[in-house]
């Protein structure tokens, strides 16, 4: 299972640029059509030189490489340089070399005017006698390893590290971690091969190149991790023996590059290179157990069918027919799952790209607080969408396994109105759709229902209605009370729209998981196909019914009827979490055990705002030692992550509970975990933990839990 999760995460990471590429394809006309101002010397140079020669490392995928079909140089640098040369009116002759070192030597010997990619550094300029142009793209480096290596980047690290010969990494990393042993290899692929064969402990290589090679057969056991503080600028390197006017010309061409062109070149060439490498061999290497299983099943079927045929021809025909039917069902199920994975990868890429892109944009506008705040708001929305997407998948799993718990609470219907309105009205405004929420026919204000799940049902139906209603259309939500006898009540929810409607052929599939009407996809945004399945299961779990009516081109109407308990006399609606709680925590000490620096920073900041004194450790063993080193009852509570290095959170909690000191048995231990299924909560309780807080941490949630124990 862990292997599959890693595989899916790799797939998502490899495809993460698709949406960003689509968003950036439109280049502003003003940038593309601007007139280039040249000096007389530059004009004279262009009149005398119509062509430049460029040495490239043909092994540097996806920056410069040879197309296997045409033999032509392709890649990120080719796309960018073609744009620059077109701006200058030059033609480019590419000189492919086998290694980066050979490409550098080619320019040094005068066999090419310039080299395609050189890190903007005085070291590179001096060592290889180059004139460097202005940078045109930023590259990141990563570490490729088989396992997680401790203290890989510290000055006293002692590992065998592979680096590419002639690259700036040789100088930079030797200076950064001088005690590591750096071994130079001709190409990036050779560096990664050295990790695979065990000749080195790690390879420091360009991140996008590593992403490509780790997608190839034979590297499934390798992992990569970005080197956080490394981001270098890539330039063109002109031989020192050539006229510096060429440098000036290329700088002007680079300055005319629109950022969308650079982004398109980067993500487009990365994905093209990866797609060209996808074949049956890759599939088998990535899924060895599944491949063995499939072939094993096929062999078993052949043997079984052969034996049955020899014994009884008629029985063989019956069995074949039955097996054929089962295979059809299995193929349909597999097709639905494959389709679901494609949609999930797309939907997850969308917010991931938004977050990455907006983070980059915000970093460029650090002095403009208004713009940064706008970007942060958009990043928060993208993060919330990603969480809701993951929640949909978890909800589906819980509902199908019967583990979904309906939690009844006293709810005022006005609260549901306000919450739903806050979520849907901005969506409707963006789509230019008229939106109406009418709950005036609710005569009894309070009911005992699962507020969160009812809101989830309403939001799901309304978001679908808004999505599939064209601009100028109308979406309505009508909530009414049918009856209430003081003990039981029956309410009706109607969600209707005058949108595109649903074809009758799709009616039987409308509540099936992963199903969506294909005709919709070309014109309207698609989701995972889980929304209506979850709605139906939630409604039935709340003892309700759901029906629908739709006509193609006319719209759709969903009708839900729910039965619930009336709120008893004297009962009140729980008040929302208010301010002022933090004052009650003043002077309290809390031990936070969290290994992820960003998560820890967020948690410490939230807890400090509650006036809590926080001490932070990074693994379960340190938490146990820290607890033992303090006097009894020094800490008022412990926040413990579950997935920790050295000693995990569950083991640490059990060890604290087993201590002979009295506060070890009584101190509140609260789990921090992304796994919030019933069995996960039970596992935490069995380890001696008092409560759980789900990740990502929400301030109101952690405040409420701490208030119970402090």
C-alpha positions as CSV (number, residue, x, y, z in Angstrom):
1,X,0.0,0.0,0.0
2,X,2.9,2.3,0.9
3,X,4.5,1.6,-2.5
4,X,1.2,2.6,-4.3
5,X,0.9,5.8,-2.3
6,X,4.5,6.8,-3.3
7,X,3.7,6.0,-6.9
8,X,0.6,8.2,-7.0
9,X,2.5,11.0,-5.3
10,X,5.3,10.7,-8.0
11,X,2.7,10.8,-10.7
12,X,1.0,13.9,-9.3
13,X,4.4,15.7,-8.9
14,X,5.4,14.8,-12.5
15,X,2.1,16.2,-13.9
16,X,2.0,19.2,-11.6
17,X,2.8,21.8,-14.4
18,X,-0.1,21.0,-16.8
19,X,-2.6,23.5,-15.6
20,X,0.0,26.2,-15.1
21,X,1.1,25.7,-18.7
22,X,-2.4,26.1,-19.9
23,X,-2.9,29.3,-18.0
24,X,0.3,30.8,-19.3
25,X,-0.1,30.0,-23.0
26,X,-1.4,33.5,-23.9
27,X,1.5,35.9,-24.4
28,X,0.6,39.6,-24.2
29,X,0.8,41.2,-27.7
30,X,2.6,44.2,-26.4
31,X,5.5,42.2,-25.3
32,X,5.8,40.1,-28.4
33,X,5.5,43.0,-30.8
34,X,7.6,45.6,-29.1
35,X,10.4,47.2,-31.2
36,X,14.0,46.4,-30.3
37,X,16.3,49.4,-30.0
38,X,19.8,48.6,-31.2
39,X,23.1,50.5,-31.1
40,X,25.0,51.1,-34.3
41,X,27.6,48.5,-33.2
42,X,24.8,46.0,-32.7
43,X,23.2,46.7,-36.0
44,X,26.6,46.4,-37.7
45,X,27.2,43.0,-36.0
46,X,23.8,41.7,-37.2
47,X,24.4,42.8,-40.7
48,X,27.7,40.9,-40.8
49,X,26.5,37.8,-38.8
50,X,23.3,36.1,-39.8
51,X,24.0,32.9,-37.8
52,X,25.3,31.9,-34.4
53,X,26.5,28.4,-33.4
54,X,25.5,27.1,-30.0
55,X,27.1,24.1,-28.2
56,X,24.6,22.1,-26.1
57,X,24.8,19.1,-23.8
58,X,22.6,16.6,-25.6
59,X,22.2,14.5,-22.4
60,X,20.7,17.4,-20.3
61,X,17.1,16.4,-20.4
62,X,14.7,18.4,-20.4
63,X,16.9,21.5,-21.0
64,X,18.8,20.3,-24.1
65,X,18.4,16.8,-25.7
66,X,18.1,15.1,-29.1
67,X,14.6,14.2,-30.2
68,X,14.7,10.4,-30.7
69,X,12.5,10.6,-33.9
70,X,14.1,13.6,-35.7
71,X,17.5,13.8,-34.2
72,X,17.0,17.5,-33.7
73,X,18.0,19.4,-30.5
74,X,14.9,20.0,-28.4
75,X,14.3,21.2,-24.8
76,X,13.7,24.2,-22.6
77,X,16.8,26.1,-23.7
78,X,16.1,25.5,-27.4
79,X,12.6,26.9,-27.0
80,X,13.9,30.0,-25.2
81,X,16.9,30.6,-27.5
82,X,14.6,30.2,-30.6
83,X,12.5,33.0,-29.2
84,X,15.6,35.2,-28.5
85,X,17.1,34.6,-32.0
86,X,13.8,35.3,-33.7
87,X,13.7,38.7,-31.8
88,X,17.2,39.5,-33.0
89,X,16.7,38.2,-36.5
90,X,19.4,35.5,-36.2
91,X,19.4,31.8,-37.1
92,X,20.9,29.3,-34.7
93,X,23.1,26.3,-35.6
94,X,23.0,23.8,-32.7
95,X,26.2,21.8,-32.0
96,X,25.1,18.8,-29.9
97,X,27.9,17.3,-27.6
98,X,27.7,14.2,-25.5
99,X,28.5,15.8,-22.2
100,X,28.4,19.2,-20.6
101,X,32.2,19.2,-20.2
102,X,32.5,18.6,-24.0
103,X,30.1,21.5,-24.7
104,X,32.3,23.9,-22.6
105,X,35.4,22.7,-24.4
106,X,33.7,23.2,-27.8
107,X,33.2,26.9,-27.0
108,X,36.7,27.3,-25.5
109,X,38.2,25.8,-28.7
110,X,36.2,28.2,-30.9
111,X,34.1,25.5,-32.5
112,X,30.9,27.3,-31.3
113,X,30.0,30.9,-30.4
114,X,28.3,30.2,-27.2
115,X,27.1,27.4,-24.8
116,X,23.5,27.1,-24.1
117,X,23.4,26.9,-20.3
118,X,25.9,28.3,-17.7
119,X,25.2,29.2,-14.1
120,X,25.5,33.0,-13.6
121,X,28.7,32.9,-11.6
122,X,32.2,34.6,-11.7
123,X,33.6,31.1,-11.1
124,X,32.2,29.7,-14.3
125,X,33.2,32.8,-16.3
126,X,36.8,32.7,-15.1
127,X,37.3,29.0,-15.2
128,X,36.0,28.5,-18.7
129,X,36.9,31.9,-20.2
130,X,33.3,32.9,-20.9
131,X,31.3,36.1,-21.2
132,X,28.0,35.5,-19.4
133,X,24.8,37.0,-20.6
134,X,21.9,38.1,-18.4
135,X,20.0,35.1,-16.9
136,X,16.9,33.7,-18.6
137,X,15.7,31.0,-16.3
138,X,16.1,29.8,-12.7
139,X,17.1,26.2,-11.9
140,X,16.7,24.2,-8.7
141,X,18.9,21.4,-7.5
142,X,17.8,18.2,-5.7
143,X,19.4,15.3,-3.9
144,X,18.7,11.9,-5.4
145,X,19.1,9.1,-2.8
146,X,17.8,5.6,-2.0
147,X,17.0,6.5,1.6
148,X,16.7,9.5,3.8
149,X,20.3,10.7,4.7
150,X,20.8,12.5,7.9
151,X,22.7,15.9,7.9
152,X,23.4,15.7,4.2
153,X,24.0,19.4,3.8
154,X,25.9,20.2,7.0
155,X,29.5,21.4,6.8
156,X,30.7,18.2,8.6
157,X,28.7,15.8,6.4
158,X,30.6,12.7,5.2
159,X,28.9,11.2,2.2
160,X,29.9,10.2,-1.4
161,X,28.2,12.7,-3.7
162,X,27.9,12.4,-7.5
163,X,28.0,15.7,-9.4
164,X,28.1,16.5,-13.2
165,X,31.6,17.3,-14.5
166,X,32.2,20.9,-15.4
167,X,29.0,22.1,-13.7
168,X,28.8,24.9,-11.2
169,X,27.6,22.3,-8.7
170,X,31.2,21.0,-8.4
171,X,32.4,24.3,-7.0
172,X,29.3,25.4,-5.1
173,X,28.7,22.1,-3.2
174,X,32.4,21.5,-2.4
175,X,32.4,25.0,-0.8
176,X,29.0,24.4,1.0
177,X,29.8,20.9,2.4
178,X,33.6,20.5,2.2
179,X,33.7,17.2,4.2
180,X,31.6,15.4,1.6
181,X,33.5,13.4,-1.0
182,X,32.4,14.7,-4.5
183,X,32.8,12.3,-7.4
184,X,32.4,13.8,-10.9
185,X,30.5,11.9,-13.7
186,X,30.1,12.9,-17.3
187,X,26.3,13.2,-17.4
188,X,23.3,13.5,-15.0
189,X,22.2,10.0,-16.0
190,X,25.6,8.7,-14.9
191,X,25.2,10.4,-11.6
192,X,21.9,8.8,-10.9
193,X,23.2,5.4,-12.1
194,X,25.9,5.7,-9.5
195,X,23.3,6.1,-6.8
196,X,21.3,3.1,-8.1
197,X,24.4,0.9,-8.2
198,X,25.5,2.1,-4.7
199,X,28.8,3.7,-5.9
200,X,27.7,6.9,-4.2
201,X,25.3,7.8,-1.4
202,X,23.6,10.7,-3.3
203,X,23.6,12.7,-6.5
204,X,23.2,16.5,-6.5
205,X,21.6,17.2,-9.9
206,X,19.2,19.6,-11.6
207,X,15.7,19.0,-10.2
208,X,13.8,18.8,-13.5
209,X,16.4,16.4,-14.9
210,X,16.1,14.2,-11.9
211,X,12.3,14.2,-12.2
212,X,12.7,12.9,-15.8
213,X,15.1,10.1,-15.0
214,X,13.3,9.0,-11.9
215,X,10.3,8.4,-14.2
216,X,12.4,5.8,-16.1
217,X,12.5,2.0,-15.7
218,X,15.0,0.8,-13.1
219,X,14.9,3.9,-10.8
220,X,11.7,3.1,-8.9
221,X,13.6,2.7,-5.6
222,X,15.1,6.2,-5.8
223,X,13.7,9.4,-4.3
224,X,14.5,13.0,-4.8
225,X,14.2,16.0,-2.5
226,X,14.8,19.7,-3.3
227,X,17.8,21.4,-1.8
228,X,16.0,24.2,-0.1
229,X,18.5,27.1,-0.3
230,X,19.7,26.4,-3.9
231,X,18.2,28.4,-6.7
232,X,20.7,29.4,-9.5
233,X,20.3,31.7,-12.5
234,X,21.0,30.1,-15.9
235,X,22.7,32.3,-18.6
236,X,24.2,31.8,-22.1
237,X,28.0,31.7,-22.1
238,X,29.8,33.4,-25.1
239,X,33.4,32.6,-25.7
240,X,35.8,35.3,-24.5
241,X,37.4,35.4,-28.0
242,X,34.2,36.6,-29.6
243,X,32.9,40.1,-30.0
244,X,31.2,41.3,-26.7
245,X,28.5,42.9,-28.9
246,X,27.0,39.4,-29.2
247,X,26.6,39.4,-25.4
248,X,24.9,42.8,-25.6
249,X,22.5,41.5,-28.3
250,X,21.6,38.4,-26.5
251,X,20.9,40.4,-23.3
252,X,18.5,42.5,-25.2
253,X,16.8,39.5,-26.7
254,X,16.5,37.9,-23.2
255,X,15.1,41.2,-21.8
256,X,12.3,40.9,-24.4
257,X,11.3,37.4,-23.2
258,X,7.8,37.4,-21.7
259,X,7.6,35.3,-18.5
260,X,4.8,33.2,-19.9
261,X,7.1,32.1,-22.8
262,X,9.7,31.0,-20.2
263,X,7.1,29.1,-18.2
264,X,5.6,27.5,-21.3
265,X,9.1,26.4,-22.4
266,X,9.9,24.9,-18.9
267,X,6.7,23.0,-18.2
268,X,6.0,22.0,-21.8
269,X,9.4,20.5,-22.5
270,X,9.4,18.7,-19.2
271,X,6.1,17.1,-19.9
272,X,7.0,16.3,-23.5
273,X,10.2,14.6,-22.4
274,X,8.3,12.6,-19.8
275,X,5.6,11.6,-22.1
276,X,8.1,10.4,-24.8
277,X,9.6,8.1,-22.1
278,X,6.3,6.4,-21.1
279,X,6.1,2.9,-22.5
280,X,5.2,-0.6,-21.5
281,X,8.7,-1.2,-20.0
282,X,8.2,1.8,-17.7
283,X,4.8,0.5,-16.7
284,X,6.2,-2.9,-15.8
285,X,9.1,-1.5,-13.8
286,X,6.7,0.8,-11.9
287,X,4.2,-1.9,-11.2
288,X,6.1,-5.2,-10.9
289,X,3.8,-6.8,-8.4
290,X,0.7,-5.8,-10.4
291,X,2.3,-7.1,-13.6
292,X,3.2,-10.5,-12.0
293,X,-0.3,-10.7,-10.6
294,X,-2.0,-10.0,-14.0
295,X,0.3,-12.5,-15.8
296,X,-0.3,-15.0,-13.0
297,X,-4.0,-14.7,-13.3
298,X,-3.8,-15.1,-17.1
299,X,-1.7,-18.2,-16.8
300,X,-4.1,-19.6,-14.2
301,X,-7.1,-18.9,-16.4
302,X,-5.4,-20.6,-19.4
303,X,-4.7,-23.7,-17.4
304,X,-8.1,-23.8,-15.9
305,X,-9.9,-23.3,-19.2
306,X,-7.7,-25.8,-20.9
307,X,-8.5,-28.4,-18.3
308,X,-12.2,-27.8,-18.4
309,X,-12.2,-27.9,-22.2
310,X,-10.6,-31.3,-22.1
311,X,-13.0,-32.7,-19.6
312,X,-16.2,-31.2,-20.9
313,X,-16.7,-28.9,-23.9
314,X,-20.1,-27.7,-22.8
315,X,-19.0,-26.8,-19.3
316,X,-16.0,-25.0,-20.8
317,X,-18.4,-22.9,-22.9
318,X,-20.4,-22.0,-19.8
319,X,-17.3,-21.1,-17.8
320,X,-15.9,-19.0,-20.7
321,X,-19.1,-17.0,-20.9
322,X,-19.1,-16.4,-17.2
323,X,-15.5,-15.4,-17.2
324,X,-16.1,-13.0,-20.1
325,X,-18.8,-11.3,-18.2
326,X,-16.6,-11.0,-15.1
327,X,-13.8,-9.5,-17.3
328,X,-16.2,-7.0,-18.8
329,X,-17.3,-5.9,-15.3
330,X,-13.7,-5.8,-14.1
331,X,-12.6,-3.8,-17.1
332,X,-15.4,-1.3,-16.5
333,X,-14.4,-1.0,-12.9
334,X,-10.7,-0.5,-13.9
335,X,-11.7,2.0,-16.6
336,X,-13.7,4.0,-14.0
337,X,-10.8,3.9,-11.6
338,X,-8.3,5.0,-14.3
339,X,-10.6,7.8,-15.2
340,X,-10.9,8.7,-11.6
341,X,-7.1,8.8,-11.1
342,X,-6.8,11.1,-14.2
343,X,-9.4,13.5,-12.8
344,X,-7.9,13.4,-9.4
345,X,-4.4,14.1,-10.7
346,X,-5.9,17.1,-12.7
347,X,-7.9,18.4,-9.7
348,X,-5.0,18.1,-7.3
349,X,-2.6,19.7,-9.9
350,X,-5.0,22.7,-10.1
351,X,-4.6,24.0,-6.5
352,X,-1.0,22.8,-6.3
353,X,-0.1,24.9,-9.3
354,X,-2.0,27.8,-8.0
355,X,-0.2,27.6,-4.7
356,X,3.3,27.3,-6.3
357,X,2.7,30.0,-8.9
358,X,1.2,32.4,-6.4
359,X,4.0,31.8,-4.0
360,X,6.5,32.7,-6.7
361,X,4.5,35.8,-7.6
362,X,4.2,36.9,-4.0
363,X,8.0,36.6,-3.5
364,X,8.5,39.0,-6.4
365,X,6.1,41.5,-4.8
366,X,7.4,41.4,-1.2
367,X,7.3,45.2,-0.9
368,X,3.7,45.5,-2.1
369,X,1.6,44.3,0.9
370,X,-1.7,44.8,-1.0
371,X,-0.6,42.5,-3.8
372,X,0.9,40.0,-1.4
373,X,-2.3,39.9,0.7
374,X,-4.3,39.2,-2.5
375,X,-2.0,36.4,-3.4
376,X,-2.2,34.9,0.1
377,X,-6.0,35.0,-0.1
378,X,-5.9,33.1,-3.3
379,X,-3.4,30.6,-1.9
380,X,-5.7,30.0,1.1
381,X,-8.6,29.4,-1.3
382,X,-6.6,26.9,-3.3
383,X,-5.5,25.1,-0.1
384,X,-9.0,24.9,1.1
385,X,-10.1,23.4,-2.2
386,X,-7.3,20.8,-2.0
387,X,-8.4,19.9,1.5
388,X,-12.1,19.6,0.4
389,X,-11.0,17.3,-2.5
390,X,-9.1,15.0,-0.2
391,X,-12.0,15.1,2.2
392,X,-14.3,13.9,-0.6
393,X,-12.2,10.9,-1.2
394,X,-12.0,10.1,2.6
395,X,-15.8,10.6,2.9
396,X,-16.4,8.2,0.1
397,X,-14.2,5.6,1.8
398,X,-15.9,6.0,5.1
399,X,-19.4,5.9,3.6
400,X,-18.7,2.8,1.6
401,X,-17.2,1.0,4.6
402,X,-20.0,2.1,6.9
403,X,-17.7,4.0,9.2
404,X,-19.2,7.4,8.7
405,X,-20.6,8.6,12.1
406,X,-23.6,11.1,12.0
407,X,-23.1,13.5,14.9
408,X,-26.4,15.2,15.9
409,X,-26.3,18.6,17.4
410,X,-28.8,21.4,18.0
411,X,-28.7,23.6,14.9
412,X,-30.4,26.8,13.9
413,X,-31.3,26.7,10.2
414,X,-30.2,30.3,9.9
415,X,-26.6,29.3,10.5
416,X,-26.8,26.8,7.6
417,X,-28.2,29.6,5.4
418,X,-25.3,31.9,6.3
419,X,-22.6,29.3,5.9
420,X,-23.9,28.1,2.5
421,X,-24.5,31.6,1.3
422,X,-20.9,32.6,2.1
423,X,-19.5,29.7,0.0
424,X,-21.9,29.7,-3.0
425,X,-22.6,33.4,-3.6
426,X,-19.1,34.2,-4.7
427,X,-19.1,31.2,-7.1
428,X,-22.4,32.3,-8.6
429,X,-21.2,35.9,-9.0
430,X,-18.0,34.7,-10.8
431,X,-20.1,32.6,-13.2
432,X,-22.6,35.5,-13.6
433,X,-25.4,33.2,-12.4
434,X,-28.4,34.5,-10.3
435,X,-28.4,32.7,-7.0
436,X,-31.4,32.6,-4.5
437,X,-31.5,30.9,-1.1
438,X,-35.1,30.9,0.4
439,X,-35.7,29.5,3.8
440,X,-38.7,31.6,4.8
441,X,-40.9,28.5,5.0
442,X,-38.9,27.1,7.9
443,X,-41.4,27.5,10.7
444,X,-39.4,25.6,13.4
445,X,-35.9,27.2,13.7
446,X,-34.1,24.4,15.6
447,X,-33.4,20.7,14.9
448,X,-31.1,18.0,16.0
449,X,-29.1,17.1,12.9
450,X,-25.5,16.8,11.7
451,X,-24.9,20.4,10.8
452,X,-21.6,19.8,8.9
453,X,-23.0,16.9,6.8
454,X,-26.2,18.8,5.9
455,X,-24.1,21.8,4.8
456,X,-21.9,19.5,2.8
457,X,-25.0,18.1,1.0
458,X,-26.4,21.6,0.2
459,X,-23.0,23.0,-0.9
460,X,-22.3,20.0,-3.1
461,X,-25.7,20.3,-4.9
462,X,-25.5,24.1,-5.3
463,X,-21.9,24.1,-6.5
464,X,-22.8,21.5,-9.2
465,X,-25.8,23.7,-10.1
466,X,-23.7,26.8,-10.5
467,X,-21.0,25.0,-12.4
468,X,-23.4,23.6,-15.0
469,X,-25.5,26.7,-15.4
470,X,-24.4,29.1,-18.1
471,X,-24.0,32.9,-17.5
472,X,-27.3,34.6,-17.1
473,X,-28.9,31.5,-15.7
474,X,-30.6,31.0,-12.3
475,X,-29.9,28.7,-9.3
476,X,-32.3,28.3,-6.4
477,X,-32.2,26.6,-3.0
478,X,-35.5,26.3,-1.2
479,X,-35.7,25.0,2.4
480,X,-39.1,24.4,3.9
481,X,-40.6,22.6,7.0
482,X,-43.2,20.1,6.0
483,X,-44.3,19.1,9.5
484,X,-43.2,19.2,13.2
485,X,-45.1,17.6,16.0
486,X,-42.8,18.7,18.8
487,X,-40.8,15.5,18.7
488,X,-40.1,14.7,15.1
489,X,-39.9,17.1,12.1
490,X,-39.7,16.6,8.3
491,X,-38.0,19.2,6.1
492,X,-37.6,19.5,2.4
493,X,-34.7,20.9,0.5
494,X,-35.0,21.7,-3.2
495,X,-32.1,22.7,-5.4
496,X,-33.0,23.6,-8.9
497,X,-31.3,25.4,-11.9
498,X,-32.1,26.2,-15.5
499,X,-28.7,25.0,-16.7
500,X,-27.7,22.4,-19.3
501,X,-29.6,19.5,-17.7
502,X,-28.9,15.8,-17.8
503,X,-29.7,13.3,-20.5
504,X,-32.1,10.5,-19.7
505,X,-29.4,8.0,-20.8
506,X,-27.3,9.1,-17.8
507,X,-30.1,8.9,-15.2
508,X,-29.1,5.4,-14.0
509,X,-25.5,6.4,-13.5
510,X,-26.0,9.8,-11.8
511,X,-25.4,8.6,-8.2
512,X,-22.6,6.1,-9.1
513,X,-19.0,6.9,-8.0
514,X,-16.6,8.3,-10.6
515,X,-19.3,8.7,-13.2
516,X,-19.8,12.0,-15.1
517,X,-21.7,12.7,-18.3
518,X,-19.0,12.8,-21.1
519,X,-20.8,15.4,-23.2
520,X,-20.4,18.0,-20.4
521,X,-16.6,17.9,-20.1
522,X,-15.7,19.9,-23.2
523,X,-17.7,23.0,-22.2
524,X,-17.9,22.9,-18.4
525,X,-15.3,22.2,-15.6
526,X,-15.4,18.6,-14.4
527,X,-14.8,17.3,-10.9
528,X,-14.0,13.8,-9.5
529,X,-17.4,12.3,-10.1
530,X,-17.8,11.7,-6.3
531,X,-20.0,14.6,-5.3
532,X,-23.5,13.2,-6.0
533,X,-22.4,9.7,-4.7
534,X,-21.4,11.3,-1.4
535,X,-24.6,13.4,-1.3
536,X,-26.8,10.3,-1.7
537,X,-24.9,8.3,0.9
538,X,-25.0,11.2,3.4
539,X,-28.7,11.8,2.9
540,X,-29.5,8.1,3.4
541,X,-27.2,8.1,6.5
542,X,-29.2,10.9,7.9
543,X,-32.5,8.9,7.4
544,X,-33.5,11.0,4.3
545,X,-34.4,10.5,0.7
546,X,-33.2,12.1,-2.5
547,X,-34.8,12.3,-5.9
548,X,-34.2,14.3,-9.0
549,X,-35.8,15.4,-12.3
550,X,-34.0,16.8,-15.3
551,X,-34.4,17.7,-18.9
552,X,-31.6,18.2,-21.4
553,X,-31.1,21.9,-22.0
554,X,-33.8,22.9,-19.5
555,X,-32.2,22.3,-16.1
556,X,-32.2,20.0,-13.1
557,X,-34.0,19.8,-9.8
558,X,-33.0,17.7,-6.8
559,X,-35.5,17.1,-3.9
560,X,-34.3,15.9,-0.5
561,X,-36.6,15.1,2.4
562,X,-35.0,14.7,5.9
563,X,-36.5,13.5,9.2
564,X,-34.9,14.7,12.4
565,X,-35.7,15.4,16.0
566,X,-37.1,18.7,17.1
567,X,-35.1,20.6,19.6
568,X,-36.6,20.1,23.1
569,X,-37.8,22.9,25.2
570,X,-35.1,24.6,27.2
571,X,-32.3,23.4,24.9
572,X,-30.1,26.0,23.3
573,X,-28.0,26.3,20.3
574,X,-24.2,26.0,21.1
575,X,-22.5,29.3,20.9
576,X,-19.8,29.8,18.4
577,X,-16.2,29.9,19.6
578,X,-15.5,33.4,20.8
579,X,-12.4,35.4,21.6
580,X,-10.9,35.8,25.0
581,X,-10.0,32.1,25.4
582,X,-6.3,32.7,25.1
583,X,-6.3,34.6,28.4
584,X,-7.1,31.3,30.3
585,X,-3.9,29.7,28.9
586,X,-1.6,32.4,30.2
587,X,1.4,30.9,31.9
588,X,0.7,27.3,30.8
589,X,3.5,25.3,29.4
590,X,3.1,23.0,26.4
591,X,5.6,20.5,24.8
592,X,5.2,20.4,21.0
593,X,6.6,17.4,19.2
594,X,6.6,18.0,15.4
595,X,9.3,17.1,12.9
596,X,8.2,19.2,9.9
597,X,9.7,22.8,10.3
598,X,6.9,24.6,8.6
599,X,4.2,22.7,10.5
600,X,6.1,23.4,13.8
601,X,6.4,27.1,12.9
602,X,2.7,27.5,12.3
603,X,1.8,25.5,15.5
604,X,4.2,27.6,17.7
605,X,2.8,30.8,16.3
606,X,-0.8,29.8,17.0
607,X,0.0,28.6,20.5
608,X,2.0,31.7,21.3
609,X,-1.0,33.8,20.3
610,X,-2.9,31.9,23.0
611,X,-0.2,33.0,25.5
612,X,1.1,29.5,25.9
613,X,4.8,28.9,26.6
614,X,5.8,26.4,23.9
615,X,8.9,24.1,23.9
616,X,9.5,22.3,20.6
617,X,11.2,19.0,19.8
618,X,11.5,17.1,16.5
619,X,11.0,13.4,17.4
620,X,9.5,11.1,19.9
621,X,12.7,10.2,21.6
622,X,13.6,13.9,22.3
623,X,10.0,14.4,23.6
624,X,10.5,11.6,26.1
625,X,13.9,13.0,27.2
626,X,12.6,16.6,27.4
627,X,9.7,15.4,29.6
628,X,12.1,13.5,31.9
629,X,14.5,16.4,32.2
630,X,11.7,18.7,33.5
631,X,10.3,18.6,37.1
632,X,7.0,16.9,37.6
633,X,4.0,18.8,36.4
634,X,6.2,21.3,34.6
635,X,4.2,20.8,31.4
636,X,0.4,21.3,31.3
637,X,0.0,19.3,28.0
638,X,1.8,17.6,25.1
639,X,1.0,18.0,21.4
640,X,2.4,14.9,19.7
641,X,2.7,14.3,16.0
642,X,2.1,10.6,15.1
643,X,4.5,10.2,12.1
644,X,7.9,11.1,13.7
645,X,11.4,10.0,13.0
646,X,13.5,8.0,15.5
647,X,10.5,7.2,17.8
648,X,7.0,7.7,16.5
649,X,4.3,9.6,18.4
650,X,2.4,6.5,19.5
651,X,5.5,4.8,21.0
652,X,6.5,8.1,22.7
653,X,3.0,8.4,24.3
654,X,3.1,4.8,25.6
655,X,6.6,5.5,27.0
656,X,5.4,8.6,28.9
657,X,2.4,6.8,30.2
658,X,4.6,4.0,31.5
659,X,6.8,6.3,33.5
660,X,6.8,5.9,37.3
661,X,6.4,9.7,37.9
662,X,2.9,10.7,38.6
663,X,2.5,13.4,35.9
664,X,3.3,10.8,33.2
665,X,-0.1,9.1,33.9
666,X,-2.1,12.3,34.0
667,X,-0.7,14.9,31.6
668,X,-3.0,15.4,28.6
669,X,-1.4,14.1,25.4
670,X,-3.1,15.3,22.2
671,X,-2.3,13.7,18.9
672,X,-1.6,15.7,15.7
673,X,-2.5,13.6,12.8
674,X,-3.7,13.7,9.2
675,X,-5.4,10.3,9.7
676,X,-8.8,10.9,11.4
677,X,-10.6,7.7,10.7
678,X,-12.2,5.9,13.6
679,X,-9.5,3.2,13.7
680,X,-6.8,5.9,13.8
681,X,-8.5,7.7,16.7
682,X,-8.8,4.3,18.5
683,X,-5.1,3.6,17.9
684,X,-4.2,7.0,19.5
685,X,-6.5,6.3,22.5
686,X,-4.9,2.8,22.9
687,X,-1.5,4.5,23.1
688,X,-2.7,6.7,26.0
689,X,-3.5,9.8,24.1
690,X,-6.4,11.9,25.3
691,X,-7.6,13.5,22.1
692,X,-6.8,14.2,18.4
693,X,-6.4,17.3,16.3
694,X,-6.5,16.8,12.6
695,X,-4.0,18.3,10.1
696,X,-3.9,20.9,8.7
697,X,-4.3,22.6,12.0
698,X,-7.2,25.0,12.3
699,X,-7.0,27.6,15.1
700,X,-10.6,27.1,16.4
701,X,-10.1,23.4,16.5
702,X,-6.9,23.4,18.5
703,X,-8.3,26.1,20.8
704,X,-11.4,24.0,21.6
705,X,-9.4,20.9,22.3
706,X,-6.9,22.6,24.6
707,X,-9.7,24.4,26.5
708,X,-11.0,20.9,27.5
709,X,-7.7,20.0,29.2
710,X,-6.1,23.3,30.4
